[in-house]
């Protein structure tokens, strides 16, 4: 059964956690490819993101919370302070260019890589090997926003992203995941990469 679920985007299982762990251990590959998995107890009181918390499982658990369950979020990002870095980049941008742009942006506000809490961008960039390398370099979660989430976020700067139906990318992403909703570095262009930083 579990092999058939390997290509799903998300799995919500109403069964003991141990059964799910034993079932998926043979199909999981990497955090970039695995489905988001949420386990619900038999009494339907708790929704526990088991795998892929930052790749949809936390969001699913929070949606289930609106149905009366309690979301049990255990990933650290939700409880840490730090900077939210939003990025946009051209299709042919290499990881080194994106890393360099982020480091230059951080330097402009007197911050360093350890100050980053999360890096985010538009969901159209999902699957980018270069982004995976960026996330691995900074050792921070990489989050993706949908068109709707981006367009629902108030931003300061105009963006060329309106060509693809978005009012912003880097600024909207930075603000969306920030705690204080305060822009420290408005959208800035570094070659083919745009970076914005919020707290």
Secondary structure, DSSP 8 states (H G I E B T S, - for coil): -HHHHTT-SEEEEES-HHHHHHHHTTT---TTTS-EEEEE-TTS-EEEEEE-GGGTHHHHHHHHHTTT-EEE---SGGG---EEEEEEE-TT--HHHHHHHHHHHHHHTT--GGGEEEEEEEGGGTT-HHHHHHHHHHT-EEEEE-HHHHHTS--SS--GGGGGT-S-SHHHHHHHT-SS--EEEEEEEETTEEEEEE-
